[in-house]
Amino acid sequence: MIESTLEWDVRIPEKKIEEKYWLNLKKRVIESGLCSHCSTCSLICPVDGIISEDREIDFPDWEERCVDCSVCVRVCPRWDYNPLSDIGDYIELVAGKSRRFRGQDGAMVTEFMASALEMGLIDRTLFVGRDEEWRTEVYHIRSVEQLFDIKLTGTKYSFANVLPEIKRAMRTSEKGIGIVGTPCMVSGIRKLQKEFSIFRKKIRLVCGLFCTENFYHHQLYAFLKEKGVDFSKLIKTDITRGKFIATMTDSEISFPVKELNSIVPHGCEVCIDFTAVESDFSVGSVGSDPGYSTVVVRTEVAKDVLEYIKQNGHVDFGKVIIEVVEKLSNLKKKRTKNIPEEYRKHMKE
Ligand SMILES: Cc1cc2nc3c(=O)[nH]c(=O)nc-3n(C[C@H](O)[C@H](O)[C@H](O)COP(=O)(O)OP(=O)(O)OC[C@H]3O[C@@H](n4cnc5c(N)ncnc54)[C@H](O)[C@@H]3O)c2cc1C
């Protein structure tokens, strides 16, 4: 008799309403304003029906196409929301500036992913580039040389379809994939990995970006246009010390970030995870000097990459002021009041 190697360990979530699972997700997560636009549901939908574009997540023809399989609900980090916060566990905290790449701050995200490629830990990583109007575009990086393109590094303050691209990257990757994302995307990846062993096997390194909020491109674009930003000359956008700064080739426009409050998506207003506590390593700008990135190394795999970087002298190291990271983390925790009561029960005191 041939022994089966299939795993039959599937937990089918309880439906909240007697409708297809997609409608459950739509009502409980999207229409309630909890959806973070992480796009994990869009990645996993077996009929590719869930659309993740520059608007609310949707499944337009769900009545005909949804096969009611439950996977969208199983991987959604906001279905049974477990709000995470603070700095989380870590092995090492460093401030760094890459000697070979240019990025948003110290290009440490790029340095880590480039090093992971060189080490053979991964053979693919997904980076977010942009078009002329700063719409996000996802790129499959297979070689270190590609990372010298400064349109691929740096921060774009708009949702990016990184997770749906994982499926394509997995088809061609042999060694594994490195993913960079905001805290909600990292939580989506961990849910995927919990539910499906193929993602545990293929996703080898997860970088979480510090994050206060993200935006829909069309809303941020209209706002910045109104402020006088010329996108044909725009080279960098940054949120620092309470200001949004748009740097163009010949000028700079800055204004208090508070002015963007009316376009902060609902899903960000219920998020209190500033540092992406579930990542292998997190990177942000606060906590270190200008031109450096703050790096929170959390797992052994990320620690190995940091050792490689140190051995090869790829980085100048600086000092981290942890109190600044804590301050920003605590500031984001004020959003706890926006989280529905039923989910606050999960939270640590
Ligand atoms: C929406 C958003 C909000 C942020 N808010 C804060 C904050 O409040 N405080 C803070 O300290 N830091 C914040 N950051 C992180 C910060 O802007 C830098 O990304 C971080 O310091 C890393 O800099 P670096 O030079 O090491 O990265 P680089 O080496 O320049 O690499 C940047 C990486 O970010 C990825 N990326 C860019 N845009 C996106 C996007 N929209 N979605 C997913 N991945 C993307 C790129 O693919 C690349 O991998 C935010 C980042 C984002 C995307």
The ligand as an SDF file (V2000), in Angstrom:
LIG
                    3D

 53 58  0  0  0  0  0  0  0  0999 V2000
    4.0990   53.5220    3.2020 C   0  0  0  0  0  0  0  0  0  0  0  0
    5.3520   53.6520    4.0200 C   0  0  0  0  0  0  0  0  0  0  0  0
    5.3230   54.3820    5.2050 C   0  0  0  0  0  0  0  0  0  0  0  0
    6.4920   54.5030    5.9960 C   0  0  0  0  0  0  0  0  0  0  0  0
    6.4320   55.2010    7.1780 N   0  0  0  0  0  0  0  0  0  0  0  0
    7.5340   55.3040    7.9440 C   0  0  0  0  0  0  0  0  0  0  0  0
    7.5070   56.0150    9.1830 C   0  0  0  0  0  0  0  0  0  0  0  0
    6.4660   56.5530    9.5780 O   0  0  0  0  0  0  0  0  0  0  0  0
    8.6540   56.0890    9.9200 N   0  0  0  0  0  0  0  0  0  0  0  0
    9.8200   55.4940    9.5050 C   0  0  0  0  0  0  0  0  0  0  0  0
   10.8300   55.5790   10.2120 O   0  0  0  0  0  0  0  0  0  0  0  0
    9.8770   54.8070    8.3460 N   0  0  0  0  0  0  0  0  0  0  0  0
    8.7840   54.7000    7.5620 C   0  0  0  0  0  0  0  0  0  0  0  0
    8.8320   54.0060    6.3740 N   0  0  0  0  0  0  0  0  0  0  0  0
   10.0980   53.3450    5.9850 C   0  0  0  0  0  0  0  0  0  0  0  0
   11.0920   54.3000    5.3430 C   0  0  0  0  0  0  0  0  0  0  0  0
   10.4330   55.2070    4.4680 O   0  0  0  0  0  0  0  0  0  0  0  0
   12.1510   53.5250    4.5290 C   0  0  0  0  0  0  0  0  0  0  0  0
   11.4980   52.6390    3.6370 O   0  0  0  0  0  0  0  0  0  0  0  0
   13.0350   52.7070    5.4220 C   0  0  0  0  0  0  0  0  0  0  0  0
   13.7190   53.5530    6.3170 O   0  0  0  0  0  0  0  0  0  0  0  0
   14.0680   51.9210    4.6010 C   0  0  0  0  0  0  0  0  0  0  0  0
   14.9810   52.8110    4.0210 O   0  0  0  0  0  0  0  0  0  0  0  0
   16.1910   52.2290    3.2110 P   0  0  0  0  0  0  0  0  0  0  0  0
   16.9800   53.3720    2.6440 O   0  0  0  0  0  0  0  0  0  0  0  0
   16.9080   51.2360    4.0680 O   0  0  0  0  0  0  0  0  0  0  0  0
   15.4080   51.4240    2.0720 O   0  0  0  0  0  0  0  0  0  0  0  0
   15.7800   51.2430    0.5300 P   0  0  0  0  0  0  0  0  0  0  0  0
   17.0590   50.5020    0.4520 O   0  0  0  0  0  0  0  0  0  0  0  0
   15.6080   52.5080   -0.1880 O   0  0  0  0  0  0  0  0  0  0  0  0
   14.6190   50.2350    0.0820 O   0  0  0  0  0  0  0  0  0  0  0  0
   13.2790   50.6310    0.1370 C   0  0  0  0  0  0  0  0  0  0  0  0
   12.4240   49.3940    0.0610 C   0  0  0  0  0  0  0  0  0  0  0  0
   11.0650   49.7470    0.2720 O   0  0  0  0  0  0  0  0  0  0  0  0
   10.2680   49.0990   -0.6990 C   0  0  0  0  0  0  0  0  0  0  0  0
    9.0600   49.9100   -0.8900 N   0  0  0  0  0  0  0  0  0  0  0  0
    9.0090   51.1900   -1.3030 C   0  0  0  0  0  0  0  0  0  0  0  0
    7.7340   51.6170   -1.3250 N   0  0  0  0  0  0  0  0  0  0  0  0
    6.9780   50.5690   -0.9330 C   0  0  0  0  0  0  0  0  0  0  0  0
    5.5690   50.3980   -0.7880 C   0  0  0  0  0  0  0  0  0  0  0  0
    4.7040   51.3570   -1.0290 N   0  0  0  0  0  0  0  0  0  0  0  0
    5.1490   49.1860   -0.3550 N   0  0  0  0  0  0  0  0  0  0  0  0
    6.0180   48.1830   -0.1120 C   0  0  0  0  0  0  0  0  0  0  0  0
    7.3670   48.3020   -0.2430 N   0  0  0  0  0  0  0  0  0  0  0  0
    7.8210   49.4880   -0.6520 C   0  0  0  0  0  0  0  0  0  0  0  0
   11.1460   49.0120   -1.9290 C   0  0  0  0  0  0  0  0  0  0  0  0
   10.7280   47.9640   -2.7550 O   0  0  0  0  0  0  0  0  0  0  0  0
   12.5170   48.7000   -1.2900 C   0  0  0  0  0  0  0  0  0  0  0  0
   12.6120   47.3180   -1.0810 O   0  0  0  0  0  0  0  0  0  0  0  0
    7.6960   53.8830    5.5640 C   0  0  0  0  0  0  0  0  0  0  0  0
    7.7140   53.1620    4.3640 C   0  0  0  0  0  0  0  0  0  0  0  0
    6.5530   53.0350    3.5970 C   0  0  0  0  0  0  0  0  0  0  0  0
    6.5840   52.2290    2.3150 C   0  0  0  0  0  0  0  0  0  0  0  0
  1  2  1  0
  2  3  1  0
  2 52  2  0
  3  4  2  0
  4  5  1  0
  4 50  1  0
  5  6  2  0
  6  7  1  0
  6 13  1  0
  7  8  2  0
  7  9  1  0
  9 10  1  0
 10 11  2  0
 10 12  1  0
 12 13  2  0
 13 14  1  0
 14 15  1  0
 14 50  1  0
 15 16  1  0
 16 17  1  0
 16 18  1  0
 18 19  1  0
 18 20  1  0
 20 21  1  0
 20 22  1  0
 22 23  1  0
 23 24  1  0
 24 25  2  0
 24 26  1  0
 24 27  1  0
 27 28  1  0
 28 29  2  0
 28 30  1  0
 28 31  1  0
 31 32  1  0
 32 33  1  0
 33 34  1  0
 33 48  1  0
 34 35  1  0
 35 36  1  0
 35 46  1  0
 36 37  1  0
 36 45  1  0
 37 38  2  0
 38 39  1  0
 39 40  1  0
 39 45  2  0
 40 41  1  0
 40 42  2  0
 42 43  1  0
 43 44  2  0
 44 45  1  0
 46 47  1  0
 46 48  1  0
 48 49  1  0
 50 51  2  0
 51 52  1  0
 52 53  1  0
M  END
$$$$
